[in-house]
Amino acid sequence: MKKKELKFNSLTIHGGQSFEETTGAVMPPIFQTSTYAQTSPGVHKGYAYSRSANPTRHALERSIASLEGVDYGLAFGSGLAAIDAVIKLLQPGDELISTNDLYGGTYRLFTQIFEKYGIKFHFVPMGQAQDVTQYINAHTKLIWVETPTNPMMNIIDIKAMSALAKNAKALLVVDNTFATPYLQKPVELGADIVMHSATKYLGGHSDVLLGCLAVKDKEVADQLYFIQNSSGAVCGPMDAFLTLRGIKTLHVRMARHCENAKAVANFLRHHAKVEAVYWPGFEDHPNHAIAKAQMKDYGGMVSFRVKGDRLEDAVKVLANLKLITLAESLGGVESLAGHPVTMTHASIPKAEREKTGVTDGLIRLSVGIEDEADLLKDLEQALK
Ligand code: P1T
């Protein structure tokens, strides 16, 4: 059976993988080496120096490419390192259109690092694709989409954004961290590059920091490989190994994350101390129909606003949680709660974040795969 014909649940385990050649090891060994013996200058077995290529990293890069349905994968030391590589495709004077609701670290990288190199960023709501058209001009080189968005769980129509990008001859990049390829395949919907903070669901166990790119076209992949090797923000072999191990259970974990998040979203929605709940599975979510069309299920993330939207109430709820841990990050097997205003989105100016709904009373939950009843009990007692 050809690997390309495998279904997703088999690809997570076998995609791009084969037994290690010299020993038959079923799991890829952790090639903890910086360099490789050469028999004559430049004559080697495909590996010369681990910044350029490392077999464990390669195994992960092949896996991520196969999951996203493309030929090219690249792995970096963090999600932000992967994003950094993508933006280095641009030149001074180029413009990028990004969703205005996105991970605070991505916003900080765009505005505080790359703006000073002459790249112009437009942060715009992307809920309605036609609202983006007015920002497109001859300098537009890249459209940056995060969907579902962090933390407001907005849904962006990838197909519609792809049509806009193609018209503008710009690249469409989708940060697929929240959905993962289990739920959403951006390249099938027209994206050129898919980006992941593999620190989250792909790794899945909150024990590794890593970023990946899956790239459709060889020419773009070659440029990104040149940047990866030249800038050097690669991941280490141990981290590549841990991420590969995480990926092997991605489909099983994601199904359970989705189930538990649905239960949590419905519980919060009917709670007297909760003002609003943000989860794309609700039929009255503004882009529910698009979520339904482009995603297999609605993911493990749920955000909500405490009644009255006061900082002290949100802080009190967070401090009262017993099973759910107050921490940055998401996508691990354990449930985490975060306060975007003071944590993940603190680097976005108040006026900017409030436009998207990131206010003092907002709490973000990464719903883990514990027993649903225990999670609901913890939320109930914390809200009390
Ligand atoms: O943390 P790192 O692996 O560098 O990934 C950055 C990143 C990129 N894109 C999205 C959608 C993300 O959520 C993140 C990281 N986010 C968190 C740490 C967080 O708690 O939201």
Residues whose N, C-alpha, C, O or C-beta is under 5 A from the ligand:
A	BS01	P1T	S78 G79 L80 Y103 N150 D175 T177 S197 T199 L210 E328 S329 L330 T344
